[in-house]
Structure formats: C-alpha cells, structure tokens
Amino acid sequence: MAGTGSSMLYSFLMFTVILSLQEMYRGKLASSELFTILGGFISSLLFLVSLTFIGNFQETCGMRTGWGAVLSAEAIALIAASTVHRVCITTCFLFSAGLLYEVNKLSGMMLAKSEYKTKRH
Amino acid sequence: MAPKAETTQTLSTPTDSFSTSMDPIFQILKILPYSIIRPPRLRLKLPSFTLPSPMTVFALVLLTYFMVVSGIVYDVIVEPPGIGSTQDPSTGSVRPVVFLPGRVNGQYIIEGLSSGFMFVLGGIGIVLMDLSLDKNRAKSVKVSYASAGISSLVIAYVMSMLFIRIKIPGYLRSNVLTMGIRVAMNSTFLETLTGYTRKRKYEIHHGRE
C-alpha cells in the first residue's frame, strides 16, 4: 500500500479523471431516469475519492479525521452532482451514505490491523 | 452486549472477522481503490443525544395543544382583526366587540386565544386532580390540589358555555327569551326590510314605478 503522500496524489488524479468524464458525458447522464441514478453513483465515487484525499491530507498533518472532512467531501460531491441533474443530488447522497458506512468499516479494520501489528512487535 | 463481544473478537483476531465478511461492496471497495491507496483514518461516531425530560415534552405538547385549539392556523391563513368593532344603531357610537357573533366558522384573534386558554385550563384542572391522588404528599397539599383542579374545571366549563352562548345565541336553549334575542340579532335584516318598504311607499306616493 502506498504512503499518505502518494495516495493523496493518486486520489487527486482519480478525482480529476472522474470529474472530467462526468462533465464530458453530462448530457448523456441527464437523458434518462436510469442514467441519472448512474450519475449519482459516479458523483458518490467523487465523494469517496475526495474523502480519501482529505483523510490522507489530515493524516500527514497529524489531525484527526472526523465529520468535518466527511461533510466537506459530501459538499464537493453534491455540487458536482448538481451540475448534471437535480435527481443526481438525491441519489448521490444516498450512494455516498452507503459508501461512507463501508469506508468507515474498512478504516476500522485497517486501524485494528495496525494496532495488532504494533502490539505483536 | 453484542457489539462489545464483537470488538473483543476483532482485537484478538482482527483480520479473520473482516476478511470473512459477506458484504460484497466491502470486498470490492477493499480491492479496487484501497489495495493501491491508503484509506482515510476515519473514526466516526454517531452523535448521541439525551432524551428531553418528561416535563419538557409535556410543556411542548401543552403549548402545541393551546396553539391548535385556539386556532392559530386559522389566524395565520385568514388574518382576522384582533378585535372587532360595531356601531350602536341608536347612538351611533362605535364600541369594540370581542366575539364574532352568529358565525361558527370565524373568529377574532383575542376570542380564539381566550377560548383556547379556557380549554387548557380545563385540562390543567384534570391534571391537578390526578396529582391530588398521589399518596406521598401531605394532606393539605392534596386538598389544595383537588380544590384547585375542581374549581378550574368548573370555571373552564362555565366560561366555555358562556363564550359559545355569546357566539351562538340560544345554544342548547329554546325558550321564548332567547328567541327574542335571536330576533334582535337579526334586527339589521328587519331594518333593511322596513327601509325597503318605506322607500317603496314613497315611490308609489310620488307616482314613480
């Protein structure tokens, strides 16, 4: 697994790629009902990536990642979703709530694993 | 108890319980972005809030009951005046009127508030009577609670009946006296009628048709 600096870089690059793809196919995503749901999902991927970016940034600064980082990442994702379609905002919120639950579980697992390693050594 | 047992299990063998997780999205998420990049160290806790005390809830419910019963919604929608005024037909002086007479589906603001207060007073009387049955209190306190409860109930009933008799003259009463009052309430109708006949006679007398 990469360090905090390179994961920041990777997540920023992924953010740029996803955002530019979403804006390129904006008209296609807003064309039908199913595609608006897909657009919300893509916006929630933006949420995931920006949350990773902010979390890694805060880890390099030595700060704790709490609800503030989640809210700012959610704001970014919702603004990006609102440029596509109105329905995308709602679906993006729902998808990102699900993804946030999974990421929280994953990060708890990672923390437990690192604590276990430091305890064993 | 269940989450505590789970955390002890994860502390003893942290990798097993998560790698055997049946959540497909979790597995996908573990492989696709987070095998390359580092996940954020999130420690999110749901903000816990304490329940408000029973007296706070009771006060809020009572306030809402008062507002609903006194017709705040009607006041907001229709925007009636706070108090009405009428002109005395004999002297011509304008005097204030608190109750909008003759109409059941209309009110002034002060009227609604005062009758709502009477309903709330009756409810508080019932609550006080319930408090007076508490065995842990002194006898004088119980007696004062009971007397206050009963008197406020009686006051509320009498005042509510008075209000509705002002509003609907002859409510639940059908004797000759109230019939007279009802006719007096319709005196404006009679005045227009007699005025019409006088004018008609004048016109006939002067040869106009």
Interface residues (C-beta under 8 A of the other chain):
Chain A: M1 A2 G3 T4 S6 S7 Y10 S11 M14 L48 V49 L51 T52 I54 G55 N56 Q58 E59 R64 T65 G66 W67 A69 V70 G98 L99 L100 E102 V103 N104 K105 L106 S107 G108 M109 M110 L111 A112 K113 E115 Y116
Chain B: T10 L11 P14 T15 F18 D23 I25 F26 L29 K30 P33 Y34 S35 I36 I37 R38 P39 P40 R41 L42 R43 L44
